[in-house]
């Protein structure tokens, strides 16, 4: 399914909307041929309030799911930026360390950020699970563990650097968790099933004007399919064209890479 959102969003969204609209119109034409509109008009007084109730319930569900996936998307973006920002702070703080240790820690910080961009991001975009502690992250930790600061200034910067490194680790874990999170399958059954029921309910409206009936079904099916596609796209914050990009890491690398 992740291959679907790998297609540019305008193209994938248009294809999905077109497919759903086409199927809905085919279903409407079959239904109108099978059941005379005169019979359906007699049930309008019953079907209208029921459809209103179904529409309200489903619209609340859709709104709730949009909020959930949007919060998940913004959370993934936030932790990505916080992780990159902490790396940038660590790179600046290396200026207070002795030359040998400064070069080692600097290079391992850059190597870690580069590993996130070059190796981890493609894996996350494909939905592949990545390790909580990568080799580059463990190497970075070991460089700090091996460093023995001397003097008050080095001790102060080293203590602050350890706190920053913990921030990197925390935000890294959150980033990985966000990349692996997704809506339960039962919710997708409810979302798709609710859309199908909402569209099929419009078939029950008895009207002699076939063009107006087709227009109603077309607009409703287009709207519902687009909203479901948006939910699916935002559900995977590191995949597809609508996704969190490694731009913040790339900026840190470009700003602090040694000549």
Secondary structure by P-SEA (a helix, b strand, c coil): ccccccccaaaaaaaaaaaaaaaaaaaaaaaaaaccaaaaaaaaaaaaaaaaaaaaaaaaaaaaaaaaaaaaaaaaaaaaaaaaaaaaaaaaacccccaaaaaaaaaaaaaaaaaaaccaaaaaaacbbbbcccaaaaaaaaaaaacccccaaaaaaaaaaaaaaaaaaaaaaaaaaaaaccccaaaaaaaaaaaaaaaaaaaacccccaaaaaaaaaaaaaaaaaaaaaaaaacccccccccccaaaaaaaaaacccc
